[in-house]
Amino acid sequence: MNLVFTWIQWCWKWTQARLLIEKYGFSIVEMWGELRKIAKENTDFWKKIKKIIESGNLVTPNMIAEIIEKVIKENKWKKMIYDGFIRNMWNKETFEKVSPDYKVIFFKLSEEKAKERLLWRMFDPETGETFLSWIKNNPKNWNKLIKRKDDNEKSILTRINAFVKDTLPIVELQKKEWKVIEINANQTIEKVFNELKNKLWI
């Protein structure tokens, strides 16, 4: 079973993913995590990507396609959650070449609520995990949590607007293809997970 998680940030996506991993044996891959892994490998492919980024240009669709295809082929026999892999039409087309049978988990959350949560979240700079505002240390490793520099109102609105402009139209198309399972993310973590379990029939 391949699940594609989507919606604006801080809609409990990562929390729900961790619960599916712990309770039902799913694995997760996240696009920026894959880029970080490639960076550590220091391959010619990464050097090419780094050069493009440092020049101020965007990574090409072909390069992202190469990453998507590689990751899906490596995990084709597992129960997978893909986060950040389908953000626009060419992402969708690339993903479906390798994995046509998938479900989109669409965590529906108001833009105002997403902004409120992002302004208050905390971040582990070592692992990349995010936490609720009142948590001061990562409970797994006791790393001190900090505020992300880009968690300010201007940056948050830029990210939200990018999602609404580029990704939301793809979700609407996937709805017409009967690929979307919509979850109300404007609830407690526990209620979101119960709705997710019920709609996945697990």
N, C-alpha and C positions, 0 to 999 in steps of 0.2 A: 504494500500500500504506500503510495507516494502522496504526501500532503504538501501543499504550497501555502505558507502562512503569509497573510497580507493585511494591511491597513496602516494608518499612520502610527508613529512610534508611541510606545508606552500604553498600548492597549492590552497589556498583560501577555503579549505573544511569547516572550521568553519564559515567563513563569508557567504558562500552559504547556510549552514545549518540555520544560524540565519535568512536569508532572507526567506527561505522556512517556517520557524516557524512563522515569523511575518506576512507573506502575505497569506499563504495557510494552516495554522493550523497544521503543522507537529510538532512532538516532537522528541527529540534526546536523545539517551543514548550513553555514551562513556565508553569503557572498564575500563580505569583507574579511571574514575569518579565512576563507580560501586564499584571498589576496595576501593576507598576513603570512600564511603558510608558505606561499610561493616566494615571498620576500626573504624568509629565513633560509630557503633552499639556495638562494643566490644563483639561480640558473640564468641562461641567456634569455629565456622568456621573460623572467622578472626584470632583468636589466633593460629589456626593450620597453616594458611597461613603465618602469621607473623613469626612464628617459622622457617618455611622453608626458608623464605627470609633472615632472620637474620643468618641462618646457611650457607648462600652463595649458596643455591640450587635454582632451578627454581620451580615455582608453577606447580603442576602436571596437565596434561591434564584433568583428572577427575574433579579437582577443577574448572578449567576454564569452563569446560562443564556444571558444576552445576550452575555457574553464568549465562552463556549464556541461558540455559533452563529457569531459574527463571525469567530473565529479559524479554524474549520473551513472556512467558506465561502471565506475568503481563500486557503486552502492546499489546496483540493480536488484540484488536479491534480498535487500534489507527493508524493514519498515522505516521509511525516511520522512523527515520534515525538512523542506527546503525553504529557507528564509532569505528574502532579498534577491531571489533568482528571476522573478518575472515582474519587471517594472515598466515594460513598454512592449510594443508589438514585436520587435525583432527578438527580444528575450523570449516571448511566448512562442514564436515560431521555432527558435532554436531548441527550447526545452521540449517541445512536442515532437520534434524529430527523433529524440532519444527516448522520451517518456510520454507517449500520448495519453496514457491512462493515469490520470491524477485528479485529486480534488483540491479545490481552493478553500482554505479556511479564512473567511472574511470576518475579521474582528471589527464589528461596526462600533465606532465611537465618535462622539461629536468633536468637532475641531476645538471647541472651547475647553472641553474636558481634557483632551490630549495636551493642549498647551499648559493647562493647570498642572497636570501630572509631571510634564517634562521640566517645568520650572522648579520643581521641588525634588527631582530624583537625585540619587547619589550614584557614584561610579567607582569601580575598582580599576585603576589604571594598568594593573598587571594582567588581569584576566579579561577585562572588557565587560564584565557583568554589571548590571545596574540594579539598584535597590530602592526601596521606599525611603522617603526623606528622613524618617526617625532612626534608621539603621546607620550606625557610625562605623562599623567594621564588618568586613565580609565574614560571615559565620563559618565558612569553609577553611579560610587560611588566616583570618584576623588581620588582613590588610586594611589599612585605614582608607576609608572611602572619601572621595572628593567630589566637587561639582565639576562637570564637564564645561570646558570653556565655551563650547557652542550651545550650551543649554541656557541661552538668553533669548529674550522675546523675539528679537529680529531674526536670529538664526532658526529658531523654532518655526516661526511663520513661513520662512523660506522653504523649509523642509515639508511643512504641511501643504503649502501651495504647490510644490513640485509633485507631491503625491496626488493631489486633486487633479492637477493638469495632465500628468503623464500616466499614472497607474490606475486611477479610478475608471477611466474609459475602458481599460483592459478588463477590469473586474465586471463591468456591465456587459461586455462581450462574452465573457466566460459564463455569466448567468444565463445568457441565451443558449449556451452550449450545455447547460445543466451540469456544470462543473463546480458550482459554488455552494458551500455550506455557510450560511450567515449566522454569526454568533453575536449576541448583545454583550459588548465589552464594557458597557456602562453599569456594571454590577460588581459585587465583591469577587475576589479571585476564586473563592469556593463555588459561587453560583455560576461563574463563567465556565469553570471546569465541569460542573455537572451538566450544563447545557451542551458542552463540547462532547462529553462522553455519550450522552443520549443521542445526539445527532450522528455520531460516528458508529453507533450500535456496538459499543465496547463496554 
